Amino acid sequence: MKTAKAVQVFEALSAESRLEVFRLLVKNEPNGLVAGDIAKKMKIPSTTLSFHLKTIHHAGLISVEKEGRFLRYRANIALVNELIDYLTAECCTGDSCKPPRGK
């Protein structure tokens, strides 16, 4: 991962609402959620949610798939793992430990 991409991801998650939406989608993997269900669970208006989803999607953190007249959103877990690898790539570079993944 390049630094510019990492910055884009962090910027997308820098608002509390966007971070919570993304965490909700992570919890609902692999099926994801349709926009209406996200709005209900988050208790935010659909217009506000649309703005947040657009920002998160632009950063590559979520995918969107049309299902009839609904849009289903899913978290991009691979990108999150890539970000973790980027952040920990130089951990303890001279000597020893890389932090264990998944803990």
Salt bridges, closest charged atoms under 4 A:
GLU20 OE2 - ARG23 NH1 3.94
GLU65 OE1 - ARG74 NH1 3.12
GLU67 OE2 - ARG72 NE 2.73
ASP85 OD1 - ARG101 NH1 2.65
